[in-house]
Amino acid sequence: MAHYLVTGGAGFIGSNLVEALLLQGHTVRVLDNFSTGRRENLVAFADQIDLREGDLTDFSTVAQAVEGVDIVLHQGALASVPRSVADPLQSNAANVTATLHVLVASRDAGVKRVVYASSSSIYGDQEEELAKIETMTPGPISPYGVAKLSSESYCQVFYKVYGLETVALRYFNVFGARQDPTSMYSAVIPLFITALMRGESPTIYGDGEQTRDFTYVGNVVAGNLIAATAPPENVAGEVFNMAAGGQTSLNDLMDVLNEVMGTNITPKYTDPRSGDIKHSRADISKAQKRMGYQPTISFLEGIRHTVDWYRTQA
């Protein structure tokens, strides 16, 4: 069993990772500043984890958090395109400076591997009719996408220059239990589900024909655990798409949610948002070949699990 640090471990994806690691018998430390993470996400595991409250932009805090750690799952971020457009300085600090701190501290502490949560936003809107593949030239169209790409480059350089094993996973529209629906920057699926639960019409920015590779969090958790332990010759210094490999429009998402939830509500449409990508679908063949990654939970099954969870929270 290994000693893991999960940065942003009180967040949506981070807390799901914490739960999975504990089930596997690992020792888990969490570092979170609770700016977007929620304490209630960790309540069920409070007596099983080493919880550190602190900010990734403070290097000494990060250095203390990585002491004695084997593997870092670096989830801590401000994961929002609209927020980065509104405040690019804050996005850079929380996403780039924070990642550099994690890498330097991990190198100095002798951490074996850092698995970094990157984003499909690095691809931008280029060649939208094609599935996004890791060999594409990045073309981010938001400060958030730029920050994620910069951090990926830092990860690769730290492997090449210092020998610190790094793996960057490009997440595609992750959804599932513990995703916060209350922020103005919240992801679309929790916003839609909670609106329908209230009998209200969700808002769609644009015509609703924009597509996303919606990926259930259980698949992303599995991908992280594989990336943390895969042979270094297969993954170190590499980037991988982490997705389901599918494509669903927001209009189709509404239809599915209405069917699953037994509702019949029409969305409201408004102007498209700056920085939003029109189409996003992943080619996951590299992760399948190099890591043996395989998404086992379908979009529909994931939606059902997610709706069930939000109903338990109501």
CORHUQUI-V677854 format. One record per pair of residues at least 6 apart in sequence whose ideal C-beta (glycine too) atoms are under 6 Angstrom apart, sorted by the first residue. I is the first residue (numbers start at 0). J is the second residue. Records with the same first field share a line. If there is no record, write none. Layout:
BEGIN
I = J ; J
END
This chain:
BEGIN
0 = 24 ; 25
1 = 25 ; 69 ; 70
2 = 26 ; 68 ; 69
3 = 20 ; 25 ; 27 ; 70
4 = 28 ; 64 ; 65 ; 68 ; 71
5 = 13 ; 16 ; 17 ; 29 ; 72
6 = 30 ; 73 ; 74 ; 75
7 = 13 ; 31 ; 74 ; 75
8 = 17 ; 29 ; 31
9 = 31 ; 36 ; 37 ; 40 ; 41
10 = 36
11 = 177 ; 178
12 = 74
13 = 74
14 = 40 ; 177
15 = 216 ; 220
16 = 72 ; 220 ; 223
17 = 27 ; 44
19 = 220
20 = 27
21 = 27 ; 44 ; 47
27 = 48
28 = 49
29 = 48 ; 50
30 = 51 ; 53 ; 64
32 = 54
40 = 177
51 = 64
53 = 60
55 = 61 ; 75 ; 97 ; 100
56 = 92 ; 96 ; 97
58 = 100
61 = 100 ; 101 ; 104
62 = 104
65 = 104 ; 105 ; 108 ; 110
66 = 108
68 = 110
69 = 111
70 = 111 ; 112 ; 227
71 = 105 ; 110 ; 113
72 = 114 ; 223
73 = 101 ; 113 ; 115
74 = 116
76 = 94
77 = 90 ; 93
79 = 184
80 = 141 ; 143 ; 274
81 = 184
82 = 184
83 = 90 ; 141 ; 142 ; 143
84 = 141 ; 273 ; 274
87 = 142
90 = 142 ; 143 ; 146
91 = 146
94 = 146
95 = 146 ; 149 ; 150
98 = 150
99 = 153
102 = 153 ; 157
105 = 113
106 = 161 ; 163
112 = 164
113 = 165
114 = 166 ; 223 ; 226 ; 227
115 = 154 ; 167
117 = 147 ; 151 ; 167 ; 169
118 = 147 ; 170
119 = 169 ; 171 ; 279
120 = 139 ; 143 ; 144
121 = 137 ; 139 ; 144 ; 147 ; 148
122 = 131
123 = 138 ; 139 ; 140
124 = 140 ; 276 ; 277
125 = 138
127 = 277 ; 278
130 = 280 ; 282
131 = 281
132 = 282
133 = 238 ; 285
137 = 148
139 = 145 ; 148
140 = 274
141 = 274
151 = 167 ; 238
154 = 165 ; 167
155 = 236
157 = 163 ; 165
158 = 165 ; 235 ; 236
164 = 231 ; 235
166 = 226 ; 234
167 = 238
168 = 239 ; 241
169 = 240
170 = 241
171 = 212 ; 214 ; 242 ; 281
172 = 211 ; 212 ; 213
173 = 214 ; 216 ; 219
174 = 188 ; 213 ; 305
175 = 215 ; 216 ; 305
176 = 308
178 = 189
179 = 185
180 = 189 ; 190 ; 193
191 = 201 ; 256
192 = 306 ; 309
194 = 201
195 = 256 ; 260 ; 262 ; 264
200 = 264 ; 266 ; 267
201 = 266
202 = 267 ; 269
203 = 249 ; 266 ; 268
204 = 269 ; 271 ; 272
205 = 271
207 = 249 ; 250
208 = 248
209 = 249 ; 277
210 = 246 ; 248 ; 278
211 = 279
212 = 242 ; 243 ; 245 ; 279 ; 280 ; 281
213 = 247 ; 298
214 = 242 ; 243
215 = 296 ; 301
217 = 296
218 = 294 ; 296
219 = 241
222 = 241 ; 292
225 = 290 ; 292
229 = 290
233 = 289
239 = 285 ; 286
240 = 281 ; 283
242 = 281 ; 283
243 = 294
244 = 281 ; 283
245 = 298
246 = 280
253 = 266
255 = 302
257 = 263
259 = 302 ; 303 ; 306
260 = 306
286 = 292
END
